Amino acid sequence: MGSLLTPSSTDGPRVDGDSNEASSDRLLRLVRRTAASGLAAVLAGVLAGGIGGRIVMRISALMNPVRDGVRTSNGNRIGEITASGTFELVVFGGILTGAAVAWGWVIVRPWLPAGPSRHVIAGGVAATTLGFLVIEGDNFDFSILDPLWLHIAMFLGIMAVAGMLTSWFDDRIRLHDRPSFTFPALVMCGFGALLAIPGILQFFSTSFCFCESPPRMVGVFVLLTMSITVVTWVNDIAARPPPRHLPWIGRAGVAAAAVSGVIYLAQQIIELT
């Protein structure tokens, strides 16, 4: 059956397997592939957003001893380390980071190049398109923590590492060829589909992004990329080759979302300074 941590030879938008498979078999294979990618993102989120987040916060506290005891915007005290706080950060913060990366990763994955360069690009895309979750121009915390540039870099670094680890794990977790993974994959994909709704809305609504100015232009290009990916999935299930122009549109959508994210983050950083 092989190892779960062996490099995957499957890249790009097409579903693995023989084109003579029934549509239902191709659909289930796609479901397993998508769920495996989501699982990779959750694992990466726990490591980057949970453990990495705790490390970043500890570094911040050590660099700002005069701020010990000051409450941050989320109600925590700077410099205070508790078992419950660490558990919440590692589990809930990590899983939320993983969830944010997961649904986005299955959308952009087909349009990123294969090989080691994909890990770096995935990190950049995650930081630029999801950086608004950690960098807000009106966030009080950045006004009390010095130096500003280092904190911006560390928080964006969390998202970048989450993206890189997601890509790395996804190349090594091979569950799409395991029929026994079908039911868990169906449950995971169902849950992921529900998360995609607030995931998309956070680009457009202040109520979902918890920010004053959502990155709407980033969301437009994310929606474009998602549409192209879904069309490709439908073609894969039907064993039809996708139109030649679709991959170019998919790649252009990812690039445009990343560039729009850079512009948005630059505006937020200017506001912070």
C-alpha positions in Angstrom: 0.0 0.0 0.0 3.0 2.3 0.3 3.9 5.0 2.8 1.8 8.0 3.6 4.9 10.1 3.4 6.2 9.4 0.0 6.4 12.1 -2.7 3.3 12.3 -4.8 3.8 12.1 -8.6 0.4 13.8 -9.3 0.4 17.5 -10.1 -1.8 19.7 -12.1 -5.6 19.8 -12.5 -6.2 16.3 -13.8 -7.5 13.5 -11.6 -5.2 10.5 -11.1 -6.2 7.2 -12.6 -7.3 5.6 -15.8 -9.6 7.6 -18.1 -11.7 4.5 -18.5 -12.8 4.7 -14.8 -16.5 5.4 -14.1 -17.4 8.9 -13.4 -18.3 8.0 -9.8 -14.8 6.5 -9.3 -13.1 9.6 -10.7 -15.4 11.7 -8.4 -14.4 9.7 -5.3 -10.7 9.9 -6.3 -11.0 13.7 -6.6 -12.8 13.8 -3.2 -10.0 11.8 -1.6 -7.3 14.0 -3.3 -9.0 17.2 -2.1 -9.4 15.9 1.4 -5.8 14.9 1.6 -4.8 18.4 0.6 -7.1 19.8 3.2 -5.5 17.5 5.8 -2.1 18.7 4.8 -3.2 22.3 5.4 -4.6 21.5 8.8 -1.4 19.9 9.9 0.6 22.9 8.6 -1.8 25.2 10.4 -1.3 23.5 13.8 2.5 23.8 13.3 2.7 27.3 11.8 -0.3 29.0 13.3 -0.3 27.2 16.7 3.3 26.4 17.6 4.7 29.1 15.4 2.2 31.6 16.8 3.3 30.8 20.4 7.0 31.3 19.4 6.2 34.6 17.7 4.3 35.9 20.8 7.1 34.8 23.1 9.7 36.6 21.0 7.4 39.7 21.1 7.1 39.6 24.9 10.9 39.3 25.3 11.4 42.3 23.1 8.9 44.4 24.9 9.4 43.8 28.7 7.8 47.1 29.6 4.6 45.9 28.1 4.3 42.9 30.4 0.7 42.6 31.6 -0.8 44.9 29.0 -3.9 43.3 27.4 -3.8 42.8 23.6 -6.9 43.3 21.4 -7.9 39.7 21.9 -7.9 40.0 25.7 -4.6 38.2 26.4 -1.9 39.7 28.6 1.6 40.2 27.0 4.2 38.0 28.7 1.7 35.8 30.3 2.0 32.1 29.4 -0.7 29.7 30.6 -1.4 26.1 29.8 -4.9 26.9 28.7 -3.8 29.8 26.6 -1.1 27.7 24.9 -3.7 24.9 24.3 -6.2 27.3 22.7 -3.5 28.9 20.5 -2.0 25.6 19.3 -5.3 23.8 18.8 -7.8 26.4 17.9 -5.5 29.0 16.5 -3.6 26.4 14.5 -6.7 24.7 13.2 -8.3 28.0 12.2 -5.1 28.9 10.3 -5.2 25.5 8.7 -8.8 25.9 7.7 -8.1 29.3 6.2 -5.2 27.8 4.2 -7.0 24.5 3.3 -9.9 25.6 1.2 -7.6 28.1 -0.6 -5.0 25.5 -1.2 -7.2 23.1 -3.0 -8.2 26.0 -5.3 -4.8 27.2 -6.2 -2.9 23.9 -6.1 -3.5 22.9 -9.7 -2.1 26.2 -11.0 1.2 26.1 -9.1 4.4 24.6 -10.7 5.5 21.1 -9.6 8.7 20.5 -7.7 10.4 22.3 -4.8 9.7 25.8 -6.2 6.0 25.1 -5.5 6.6 25.2 -1.7 8.1 28.7 -1.9 5.4 30.0 -4.2 2.7 28.5 -2.0 4.2 30.3 1.0 4.2 33.6 -1.0 0.6 33.1 -2.2 -0.6 32.3 1.4 1.1 35.4 2.9 -0.1 37.8 0.2 -3.7 36.5 -0.1 -4.3 35.7 3.5 -2.1 38.2 5.2 -5.1 40.4 5.9 -6.0 37.9 8.6 -3.0 39.0 10.7 -2.1 42.5 9.4 -4.8 45.1 10.0 -4.2 48.9 9.7 -6.4 49.6 12.7 -5.0 46.8 15.0 -4.1 48.3 18.4 -1.5 45.6 19.1 0.9 46.9 16.5 1.0 50.3 18.2 2.2 48.9 21.5 4.8 46.4 20.2 8.2 47.3 18.9 9.8 47.1 16.4 6.8 47.4 14.1 8.6 46.0 11.0 9.7 42.9 12.8 6.2 42.1 14.1 4.8 42.6 10.6 7.4 40.2 9.2 6.8 37.6 11.9 3.0 37.5 11.5 3.2 37.4 7.7 5.9 34.7 8.2 3.3 32.6 10.0 1.1 32.6 7.0 4.0 32.0 4.6 5.3 29.0 6.6 1.7 27.6 6.8 1.6 27.8 3.0 5.0 26.2 2.5 4.3 23.4 4.9 0.9 22.7 3.3 2.6 22.3 0.0 5.3 20.1 1.4 2.9 17.9 3.4 0.6 17.6 0.4 3.3 16.2 -1.8 3.9 13.4 0.8 0.5 12.5 2.1 -0.9 9.9 -0.3 -4.4 9.0 0.5 -6.2 9.4 -2.8 -5.4 5.9 -3.9 -6.8 4.4 -0.7 -10.5 3.4 -1.0 -10.7 3.1 2.8 -10.2 6.9 3.0 -13.3 7.6 1.0 -15.8 8.0 3.8 -13.5 10.3 6.0 -12.7 12.2 2.8 -16.4 12.8 2.1 -16.9 14.1 5.6 -13.9 16.3 5.4 -14.9 17.7 2.0 -18.4 18.4 3.2 -17.1 20.3 6.2 -14.6 22.1 3.9 -17.4 23.2 1.6 -19.2 24.8 4.6 -16.0 26.6 5.6 -15.6 27.9 2.0 -18.7 30.1 2.5 -17.3 32.2 5.3 -13.8 31.8 3.7 -15.1 33.7 0.6 -17.2 36.1 2.5 -14.2 37.3 4.5 -12.8 38.9 1.4 -16.0 41.0 0.9 -17.7 41.5 4.3 -16.5 43.4 7.4 -18.6 41.0 9.5 -16.6 38.0 8.3 -13.1 39.4 8.1 -13.4 41.4 11.4 -11.7 44.3 9.7 -12.8 47.8 8.5 -11.7 47.3 4.9 -12.0 43.8 3.4 -9.6 42.9 0.5 -12.3 42.8 -2.0 -10.1 42.9 -5.1 -8.2 39.9 -3.8 -11.5 38.1 -3.3 -12.5 38.8 -6.9 -9.4 37.0 -8.2 -9.8 34.2 -5.7 -13.4 33.7 -7.0 -12.1 33.6 -10.6 -9.5 31.0 -9.7 -12.0 29.0 -7.8 -14.4 29.0 -10.8 -11.6 27.8 -13.2 -10.6 25.0 -10.7 -14.2 23.9 -10.4 -14.7 23.8 -14.2 -11.5 21.7 -14.4 -12.8 19.3 -11.7 -16.0 18.8 -13.7 -14.0 18.1 -16.9 -11.8 15.6 -15.0 -14.8 13.8 -13.6 -16.3 13.6 -17.1 -12.9 12.5 -18.5 -12.9 15.5 -20.8 -9.7 17.4 -21.5 -10.0 21.0 -20.3 -10.0 23.8 -22.8 -6.4 24.9 -23.5 -6.9 28.4 -22.2 -8.1 27.4 -18.7 -4.7 26.7 -17.2 -3.5 30.1 -18.2 -6.6 31.8 -16.7 -6.1 29.7 -13.5 -2.4 30.8 -13.2 -3.3 34.4 -14.0 -6.0 34.3 -11.3 -3.5 33.2 -8.7 -1.0 35.8 -9.8 -3.5 38.6 -9.8 -4.8 37.6 -6.3 -1.2 37.6 -5.0 -0.5 41.0 -6.5 -3.7 42.5 -5.2 -2.8 41.1 -1.8 0.5 42.8 -1.9 -1.2 46.1 -2.7 -3.7 45.7 0.1 -1.1 44.8 2.6 1.0 47.8 1.6 -2.0 50.0 2.3 -2.5 48.4 5.7 1.2 48.8 6.6 1.2 52.4 5.6 -1.8 52.9 7.9 0.0 51.3 10.7 3.0 53.6 10.4 
